[in-house]
Amino acid sequence: MYRELYEEVGLKPEHVQVLGRTRDWMRYDVPQSWSKRESRGGYRGQKQIWFLLHLVGRDCDVCLRADAHPEFDAWRWTDYWLDIQTVIEFKREVYTKALNELVRYLPAHKTRCTSSQHVHR
């Protein structure tokens, strides 16, 4: 998780506090119609463990160019319960499951929490 966090947004372990994680792997498949078969190679989808992190660093610690091959070109803060319609259709079920499972790790007095959302190039 820390390797991915650094590669994707430039954050180090000291910038975050882990609040929780999903119990099981969450999977999604990329529809063949979404990308050209030749450009995907053998890529069919992903299986992921999701983590709920609390940023203890600063916004300026986020660096989308930490890796030689950046995956994102922008980021923004959004409500924890983001509008699921903003998520690409084939990932919506995974997002919904992960958010519903991880909400139990939010402080009890908060009904909404701010989280970061990455924007793919």
C-alpha positions in Angstrom: 0.0 0.0 0.0 2.8 2.5 0.9 4.6 1.8 -2.4 1.4 2.5 -4.4 0.7 5.6 -2.3 4.1 7.0 -3.0 4.0 6.1 -6.7 0.6 7.6 -7.3 0.5 10.7 -5.1 3.9 11.1 -3.6 2.9 10.5 0.0 5.2 8.6 2.5 4.1 6.5 5.5 4.7 9.5 7.8 2.2 11.6 5.9 -0.8 9.2 6.7 -2.4 7.3 9.4 -4.1 4.0 8.5 -7.6 4.0 9.9 -8.8 0.7 8.4 -8.9 -1.6 5.4 -11.4 -3.8 3.6 -11.6 -7.4 4.9 -11.4 -9.1 1.5 -10.1 -8.4 -2.0 -12.4 -6.3 -4.1 -12.4 -7.1 -7.8 -13.6 -5.5 -11.0 -13.2 -6.4 -14.7 -12.5 -3.9 -17.5 -15.0 -4.4 -20.3 -13.5 -5.3 -23.6 -15.3 -2.4 -25.2 -13.6 0.1 -22.9 -10.1 -0.2 -24.4 -8.5 -1.8 -27.4 -7.5 -5.3 -26.8 -4.0 -4.8 -28.2 -3.2 -1.9 -25.9 -4.3 -3.8 -22.8 -2.0 -6.8 -23.3 -3.4 -9.4 -20.9 -5.0 -6.8 -18.6 -8.5 -7.7 -17.6 -9.1 -5.8 -14.4 -7.9 -5.6 -10.8 -8.3 -7.0 -7.4 -7.7 -4.5 -4.6 -7.6 -4.1 -0.9 -8.9 -0.7 0.0 -7.5 1.4 2.9 -9.0 4.4 4.7 -6.2 6.8 5.4 -6.1 10.0 7.4 -3.7 12.6 6.0 -1.5 13.8 8.9 0.8 15.6 6.4 -0.1 18.7 4.4 -1.8 19.2 1.0 1.6 20.3 -0.3 3.0 16.9 0.5 0.9 15.5 -2.4 3.1 15.1 -5.5 1.7 13.6 -8.6 5.1 13.6 -10.3 6.9 11.4 -7.6 7.1 8.5 -10.1 8.6 8.6 -13.6 5.3 7.5 -15.1 2.6 9.5 -13.4 -0.9 8.0 -13.3 -2.8 11.2 -12.4 -2.7 14.8 -13.6 -4.9 16.3 -10.9 -6.4 15.7 -7.5 -9.1 17.3 -5.3 -10.8 16.8 -1.9 -14.3 15.5 -2.0 -16.9 14.3 0.4 -16.5 10.7 1.7 -19.9 9.9 0.1 -19.0 11.0 -3.3 -21.5 11.0 -6.1 -21.1 7.5 -7.4 -22.1 8.7 -10.9 -18.7 10.4 -11.2 -17.0 7.0 -11.1 -16.5 5.1 -14.3 -19.4 2.6 -14.6 -17.4 -0.7 -14.3 -15.9 0.4 -11.0 -19.0 1.7 -9.3 -19.9 -1.5 -7.5 -16.4 -1.8 -6.0 -16.5 1.9 -4.8 -19.9 1.4 -3.2 -18.8 -1.8 -1.4 -15.5 -0.3 -0.2 -17.1 3.0 1.0 -19.8 1.1 2.9 -17.3 -1.2 4.5 -14.8 1.5 5.5 -17.3 3.9 6.9 -17.2 2.1 10.2 -13.6 3.4 10.7 -14.7 7.0 10.6 -15.0 8.9 13.9 -18.4 8.3 15.4 -19.3 11.9 15.5 -18.8 12.4 11.8 -21.5 11.6 9.3 -19.4 12.9 6.4 -15.7 12.9 6.0 -13.4 14.5 3.4 -11.3 12.2 1.4 -9.0 12.6 -1.6 -10.0 11.6 -5.1 -7.5 11.0 -7.9 -8.2 12.1 -11.4 -6.8 9.8 -14.1 -5.2 11.3 -17.2 
